Amino acid sequence: MKKTILILCVIFFTAAFIQAQNAAGIRTIINHYAARNFLPLPVSQSDLDQIIRAGVNAPSARNAQPWHFTIVQNAELARRIISGVTDGNVLIVISAAGDSRTNIPEILDCALAAQSIYLAAQALGLGSRIYTAPVAAVNRDLKNALSLPRDHSVVVIVRIGRVEQVDAASAASSRKAPDSIVTYKK
């Protein structure tokens, strides 16, 4: 009888823990915002390892996993990629083989990896922001400085760093109402 009660308690608390974790994940997705005000504090290696793991485990078409992640922790190089990068920020440069403007499946897969990295950083209490504007200049001028694989082009860049804790609802840009962009067909 005691074993049965113990087993039921373990099952109950495990289920409650999993449900709480799932709710925390949904809250991260719903309440995210693209950080702008980064603090000059470093990102820990353990946080960075978890964030990279999220990118590595992102879904991809046919499980191709076409991405390569270049982690830029050098402040001088980071500022050459994105002006105004704060000391302590990390840039994760995501590249794939081929032309970053025409390889649609690879672009979409790299975008999924970027989103996973972006959300993982926020789930850890860090700020994150996705950049595509500097990609053409990086591909033109900095591929050697980044030591990208020879046949790769940069697709997207994710900036990660420490931020002051803010209310995500007031920090985020306004969103369209779901009923204006969602159609249900039953």
C-alpha positions as CSV (number, residue, x, y, z in Angstrom):
1,M,0.0,0.0,0.0
2,K,2.8,2.4,0.9
3,K,4.6,1.6,-2.4
4,T,1.4,2.3,-4.3
5,I,0.9,5.7,-2.6
6,L,4.6,6.5,-3.1
7,I,4.3,5.6,-6.8
8,L,1.1,7.7,-7.2
9,C,2.8,10.7,-5.5
10,V,5.8,10.4,-7.8
11,I,3.6,10.2,-10.9
12,F,1.4,13.2,-9.7
13,F,4.4,15.4,-8.9
14,T,6.2,14.5,-12.2
15,A,3.1,15.3,-14.2
16,A,2.7,18.6,-12.3
17,F,6.4,19.5,-13.0
18,I,6.1,18.7,-16.7
19,Q,2.9,20.8,-17.0
20,A,4.6,23.7,-15.2
21,Q,7.6,23.4,-17.6
22,N,5.3,23.3,-20.6
23,A,3.5,26.4,-19.3
24,A,6.8,28.2,-18.9
25,G,7.8,27.4,-22.5
26,I,4.5,28.8,-23.8
27,R,5.0,31.9,-21.7
28,T,8.4,32.4,-23.2
29,I,7.1,32.1,-26.7
30,I,4.1,34.4,-26.1
31,N,6.0,37.1,-24.1
32,H,9.2,37.3,-26.1
33,Y,10.5,40.6,-27.4
34,A,13.5,41.6,-29.5
35,A,15.9,43.2,-27.0
36,R,17.5,46.6,-27.7
37,N,19.1,47.7,-24.5
38,F,21.9,45.2,-23.7
39,L,24.1,45.4,-20.6
40,P,27.9,45.1,-20.8
41,L,27.9,41.8,-18.9
42,P,29.1,38.4,-20.2
43,V,26.9,35.5,-21.1
44,S,27.9,32.4,-19.2
45,Q,29.4,29.4,-21.0
46,S,26.7,27.2,-19.5
47,D,23.9,29.4,-20.9
48,L,25.7,29.6,-24.2
49,D,26.0,25.8,-24.3
50,Q,22.2,25.4,-23.7
51,I,21.4,28.0,-26.4
52,I,23.6,26.3,-29.0
53,R,22.0,23.0,-28.1
54,A,18.6,24.5,-28.9
55,G,19.9,25.6,-32.3
56,V,21.5,22.2,-33.0
57,N,18.2,20.5,-32.1
58,A,16.0,22.8,-34.3
59,P,13.8,21.1,-36.8
60,S,14.8,21.0,-40.5
61,A,13.3,19.7,-43.7
62,R,14.2,16.1,-44.3
63,N,16.4,16.4,-41.1
64,A,19.1,17.9,-43.3
65,Q,20.5,20.2,-40.6
66,P,22.2,22.4,-43.2
67,W,23.4,25.0,-40.7
68,H,26.8,25.9,-39.3
69,F,27.0,28.0,-36.1
70,T,29.9,30.5,-35.7
71,I,30.0,31.9,-32.2
72,V,31.5,35.4,-32.1
73,Q,32.6,36.4,-28.6
74,N,35.3,38.8,-29.8
75,A,33.9,42.3,-29.3
76,E,35.9,43.9,-32.1
77,L,34.7,41.4,-34.7
78,A,31.1,41.6,-33.3
79,R,31.1,45.4,-33.9
80,R,32.3,44.9,-37.5
81,I,29.2,42.7,-38.0
82,I,26.7,44.8,-36.0
83,S,27.5,48.3,-35.1
84,G,26.9,49.2,-31.5
85,V,27.2,45.7,-30.1
86,T,27.7,45.9,-26.3
87,D,30.7,44.3,-24.6
88,G,29.7,40.8,-23.4
89,N,27.3,40.2,-26.2
90,V,27.6,37.0,-28.2
91,L,26.7,36.8,-31.9
92,I,25.6,33.5,-33.3
93,V,26.2,33.6,-37.1
94,I,24.2,30.9,-38.8
95,S,25.4,29.9,-42.3
96,A,24.6,27.2,-44.8
97,A,26.1,25.9,-48.0
98,G,25.3,27.9,-51.2
99,D,23.9,31.3,-51.8
100,S,22.0,32.7,-48.8
101,R,19.5,34.5,-51.1
102,T,18.3,31.6,-53.2
103,N,18.6,28.3,-51.3
104,I,15.1,28.5,-49.9
105,P,15.1,25.1,-47.9
106,E,18.4,26.0,-46.2
107,I,17.2,29.6,-45.5
108,L,14.0,28.2,-43.8
109,D,16.0,25.6,-41.8
110,C,18.4,28.3,-40.6
111,A,15.5,30.5,-39.7
112,L,14.1,27.7,-37.5
113,A,17.5,27.3,-35.9
114,A,17.7,31.1,-35.3
115,Q,14.2,31.1,-33.7
116,S,15.2,28.2,-31.4
117,I,18.3,30.1,-30.3
118,Y,16.4,33.3,-29.9
119,L,13.7,31.7,-27.7
120,A,16.2,29.6,-25.7
121,A,18.1,32.8,-24.8
122,Q,14.9,34.4,-23.6
123,A,13.9,31.3,-21.7
124,L,17.2,31.6,-19.8
125,G,16.4,35.3,-18.9
126,L,18.7,36.8,-21.5
127,G,18.0,39.2,-24.3
128,S,18.1,38.2,-27.9
129,R,17.6,39.8,-31.3
130,I,17.5,38.4,-34.8
131,Y,19.4,40.3,-37.6
132,T,19.2,39.8,-41.4
133,A,20.2,43.4,-42.5
134,P,23.9,42.9,-42.1
135,V,24.0,39.5,-43.9
136,A,25.0,40.8,-47.3
137,A,27.9,42.9,-46.0
138,V,29.1,40.1,-43.8
139,N,29.0,37.7,-46.8
140,R,30.9,40.2,-48.9
141,D,33.5,41.4,-46.4
142,L,33.8,39.1,-43.4
143,K,33.5,35.5,-44.4
144,N,37.3,34.9,-43.9
145,A,37.3,36.7,-40.6
146,L,34.6,34.4,-39.4
147,S,36.3,31.3,-40.7
148,L,33.1,30.1,-42.3
149,P,33.2,26.8,-44.1
150,R,34.4,27.4,-47.7
151,D,31.1,26.9,-49.5
152,H,28.9,28.6,-46.8
153,S,27.1,32.0,-46.8
154,V,25.6,33.7,-43.8
155,V,21.8,33.4,-43.6
156,V,21.0,35.0,-40.3
157,I,22.6,36.4,-37.1
158,V,21.3,36.2,-33.5
159,R,22.6,38.6,-30.9
160,I,22.5,37.4,-27.2
161,G,23.3,39.3,-24.1
162,R,22.3,40.3,-20.6
163,V,19.5,42.9,-20.4
164,E,17.6,44.7,-17.7
165,Q,14.5,42.8,-16.9
166,V,11.6,44.6,-18.4
167,D,7.9,44.0,-18.8
168,A,7.7,42.1,-22.1
169,A,4.2,43.4,-22.9
170,S,5.4,47.0,-22.9
171,A,8.8,46.3,-24.5
172,A,7.5,44.4,-27.4
173,S,6.2,45.9,-30.6
174,S,2.4,45.7,-31.0
175,R,1.1,42.6,-32.7
176,K,-1.8,42.1,-35.0
177,A,-4.9,40.6,-33.4
178,P,-5.2,36.9,-34.1
179,D,-8.7,37.3,-35.6
180,S,-7.3,39.6,-38.3
181,I,-4.7,37.0,-39.5
182,V,-6.1,33.6,-38.6
183,T,-8.7,31.6,-40.5
184,Y,-10.2,28.4,-39.2
185,K,-11.6,25.9,-41.7
186,K,-13.6,23.3,-39.9
